[in-house]
């Protein structure tokens, strides 16, 4: 008879020990624990032991949760963000043409064609190295996938009165061969011109008729209806269209244009992604620039690098090579066609939805792969690395538990759990467009760098959190 008979055993770390005991009929509870990365122990201890970090983190997540961004209207990137000529914004941390991935290069080429700065793809490619590139995040903006914003592109403007932040995003083109996935064929440019000349004026006029549109409320309702806010936005788009269609019919535009706008939104399940993203950006920016805070306020990818920013370390980026998503590819494409992770859309996970809230959307697995159980497990793991739950955004399948909010870089490093992310997949070759959708893991190296930097800066911080900054 073993001394373990009748006594449950908790096993920590190596699964081999747990499996050996279980094979002998011993009741076990396995704890998935691993030591933090080498060299981080002292930094983690310093952060955990500093009461100012707890205070700053509490304020950061309070601002994220109370944020209630509303759509104020549609303007242009030039008017809102001050860019002009060959100045383009892009997704992710800073990058140059020389290091740009295929889809980002394709989007830059398309941007030059759209702006009339080049007449042919070959001419655009020759001009592309001279384009001034800056991250969307440096201009209070976010862009899906390649994230290219050019001066004349229409952009949504969202404002959060609770915290005084404002954020911007382009309008969503749809899926497949679109600019944000690096495509730049004639049909792509024609669609962008129509969006600028017809969609934006008509939709802008409709939005002016209904007044500020509460995006957080739309997200909350869409989560109840099977969306997760990143790669599944079918319910949110339906809710948005229902809200604006009445105003659309009263807009003084040709009936053919009104019908085309309504059909375009109705035929694009991802249309509200470009409202969800700036909503998340405005909420995350409200938590910026709080000394000592270890809360993540941005996660973004440019197709080459994955980068994060912390509230307590200002505008500094912590980067590592972007991972390649794994998932479902479209017919005619395979894993070798997939570019490394790209896009600002991980601002949704930063806010606590998207991959963090996959338990809301069992049907998402039919688009990104995996299983329903895996989707729920992803959400449960997210609670291990976040500081609070958003009571305004609830998950029905978890008894209406709030979404996991406020990613703590120190918890990520200490637990070894990275934020779960689901994403679209762009083709490696410029001009290809979308090749599928899947899941991806952010590189732990970003979080390690951020934790080490924050710990190093702790002695220089003031004694209490400051007022919010933002970009």
Secondary structure, 3 states (H helix, E strand, C coil): CCCCCCCCEEEECCHHHHHHHHHCCCCEEEECCCCCCCCCHHHHHHHHCCHHHHHHHHHHHHHHHHCCCEEEEEEEHHHHHCCCCCEEEECCCCCCHHHCCHHHHHHHHHHHHHCCCCCCHHHHHHHHCCCEEEEHHHHCECCCCCCCECCCCEEEEEEECCCCEEEEEECCCCCCCCHHHCCCCHHHHHHHHHHHHHHHHHHHHHHHHHCCEEHHHHHHHHHHCCCCCCCCCHHHHHHHHHHHHHHHCCCCCCHHHHHHHHHHHHCCCCCCHHHHHHHHHHHHHCCCCCCCCCEEEEEEEECCEEEEEEHHHCCCCEEEECCECEEEECCCCCHHHECECEECCCHHHHHCCHHHHHHHCHHHHHHHCCCHHHHHHHHHHHHCCEEEEEEEEEEHHHCCEEEEEEEEHHHHHHHCCCCEEEEEEEECCCCCCEEEEEEEECCHHHHHHHHHHHHHHHHHCCCCCCCCCCC
